[in-house]
């Protein structure tokens, strides 16, 4: 068990959250992995109609989604559901998942991972995107953060 005495409590209003745009998606980092000793990270993602990630999986972390606003199509290991506000989705490591905003307006999802490795992943993708998308660099980031894009449901 890690020592937590050096961790500081945090209150993060949306106005002070770090804004990043990996894959062109609007994200606000609410708690980063560094603030939790790597245990947890939490991000609010705003998705326009039609936006969302393709099927992918994470080999080193569990991922959770809580719908704040909007209607989404969520797929986990090939099983699809339509989800809306106050819905919680848990995706264990290795589960292929994707989601997209199927509503007529922007939607928002609170996304978090345990351990907290999604925020560093998204930050690396954001920084790469600022210099221009690079397929080799993207593959390197995916390897570094144990993330794999897959064919639908596989």
PyMOL commands that set and color helices and strands:
alter all, ss='L'
color gray80, all
select helices_A, chain A and resi 14-16+22-24+33-36+118-131+135-144
alter helices_A, ss='H'
color red, helices_A
select strands_A, chain A and resi 18-20+26-31+41-47+56-58+62-69+72-76+79-83+88-91+97-101+107-114+147-149
alter strands_A, ss='S'
color yellow, strands_A
deselect
rebuild
show_as cartoon
